[in-house]
Amino acid sequence: MELDDLRRAWKQPTTAESPAALDTAALNALLAQEANSPVAKMQRNARVEMALTALLMLLPFAFMRIDKPVTVFWTVFMVVLGSGQLYYYYYKLGVLRRMATVEGNVREHLQKLCVELRRLLRFLYRVTLGTGPVTLVLLFGSYVAVEQAQPTGLRPQFLLITAGVVLVLGILLQLGVLYGTRRYLQRLYGQHLDRLEASLRELEAAE
């Protein structure tokens, strides 16, 4: 059963096919088992992101050298960052699983979970915007540490030029992340959530 079918059933006069008679199995099929349902698509996207994050966490180990503290630092940093992302995706999948389970008043149940999922998307958006500047600061700090370890020591003029380049690149990168992250989240989750929320509003109006 697709969302359009559910909307049509909801708009019927009170009969055996009214919303009160829509069984749990049909709603579960609508929310989770249909390959084209909004929830199913968001679940697939979250699982793909989770798998890619797990793979990316292994990448820094290929470049890590125990005798190079900088490489060890970045490996640990990437693992910590990736672990946080994995927990986020695990929590998000939990919300999506709850979406696929009909509990009590279906409309209110889904509306609450839509609000929760919107909150998670806003959280990821803010964290992504904050991660870029923090990473650049740490990258510049790593460069300073490497320079300081050189026999010639720190070169102030060269260090200022590098800081300026990092600042300009950081601003450009942040603008790209600002636009790209918004489109990315909308494509993977926002459009499907919009569709589900629009259907719920139609069901509410029909009821």
N, C-alpha and C positions, 0 to 999 in steps of 0.2 A: 504494500500500500504506500503510495507517494503522498506528499503533502497536499497536492491538489485533491486527491481522493478524500483525505481527511477533512479538508475544508468543505467539500461538497456534502459529506456525511453530516458534518456539524450544522450545516445550513438547512438540513431537512427538517420537516415538522417532527414533533415528538412521536416517534414510532419505535419499532424494534431496532431501527437503524440510527436512532438518536445518539448523541454523545454519551449518554449514560449507559448505552448498550455496547459501545465500542469496547471490545475486550482487550485485556492487557497484552495478549499475544500479538494482536494486530498493531498496537501502538509500539511494541518492542520491535516488530518488523519495520515499522516506519522509521524509528529513531536509530536503530543500530544495524539491522541486517540488510537493509537496502543499500546496494553499492553506491547509489547516487544520492543518498540522503545526506543532509548537511552534517549530521553528527558523524556518520561513517567516514566522510571525506576528511573532517578535522582529525579524527582518530588516526587515519592513515598518515596524514601530514605530520602529526606529533610523533608517531613511531619512526618515520623516516628521519626526522630531525634528531630524535634520540639516538638512532643508530649512527648517523653521521657524526654527532658529538662524541660518541664513544670511540669512533675510529680516529677522529682528530686528536683525542687525548693521547693516543699512542704515538702520533707523529713526532712530538718533541724528543722522545726517547731515541730516535734514530740519529739525532744531532747532539745529544747530551754527552759531555765528556767530564768524568769525575774530577780531572785535574783542572777544569775550567769552571770556576764558581759561577760565572755568568750563565753558562749553559744549564747548570744545575738549577739556578734560580728560576730561569724561564721555564724549565720543565716542570718544576713544582708549581709555578704560577699557572701554567696551562692546565695542569691536573686539577688544581683547586677550582679554577674557573669552570672547567668542564664538569667537575663533580656537582657544582652548584646548578649548572644547566641541566644535568641529568635529573637532579631532584625536582627541578621546576617542571620538566617534561613529565616526570612520574606523577607529580601532583595534578598537572593539567589533564593527563590521561584518566586520573581518578575522577575528575569533574566530568569528563566526557562519558565515562562509564556510568556515572550516576545519571547523566542525561538520558542514557539508553535504558534506564530502569524506571518504569512508571511507578510513582509513589503517590497515593492519595489523589488530590486534585492535580490532574496532569498539567493544566495550563500554569497554575501557580508554581508547581514543581519545576517546570522548564524555565519559567521566567526568573526564578531565583538563581538557577544555575547559569542562565545567560548573563545575569549581572555578575556572577562570580567569575565567569570566563572573561568578560570584558575587563574586570579588575586585573586578572592575570596578564592579559595582553598589554594593558597600560603599564603594569609593573615591568614586563620584559622590555617594553619600549624605552622606559626611563633608564633601566639598567644598561641597555645597549648604548644609549647616548652617553652615559657616564663612563662606560668601559673604555671608550676610545681615548678621551683625555688622560685617564689614569694610566693606560697602557703606554701612551706617548711619554708621559712623565717618567715612568719606570724605564722606558727604553733610553731616554736621554740620561737618566741616572746611571744606567748600565754602561753607556758610552763614556761618561765621566769617570767611572770606576776603572774602565779599561785604559783610558788615557793616563790616569793617575799612576797606573802600574807600569807605564812605559818608563824607560831610563830617562827620557827627556822631561818627564812630568807633564803637568797641565800646561796647555798653550792657550792663554786667556783669549787672544784674538780669534783663534780658530774655534774655540769653544763658543764664543758669542755668535760667530757666523753659523755654526751648527745649530745653536739654539734658535736663531732666526728662521732657518730653513725648516726646522721641526715645527715651529709655531705656524708658519704659513701652510705647510703640509697638513698640520693638525686641523686648521680652520677649514681647509678644502675638504679634508676627509670627513669632518663633522657635518658639513653641509650635505655631503653625499650620503652619510649614514642617516641623517635626519629625513631625507627624502626616500632613500632606499628602504629603510626599515619599515616606514609607514606603508609603502607599497607591498613589501614582502609580507607583512602581517595581514594586510587586507586581502591579499591573494590567497594565502594559506588558510586563514581563519575568518577574517572580517566579513568577506562576501557570503560565506556559508552561515555565519552567525546572523548577518543581516536578513538572509532568506528565512531562517528559522524564526527570528523575532517578528518579521513581517507576517508570517503565517499565524503566529500566536496572536498578533493583534487582530487579524481577520477573524480568527476563531472567537476571540473575546467579543468583537463587534457582532458576530453572527449569533452568539449565545445571548 
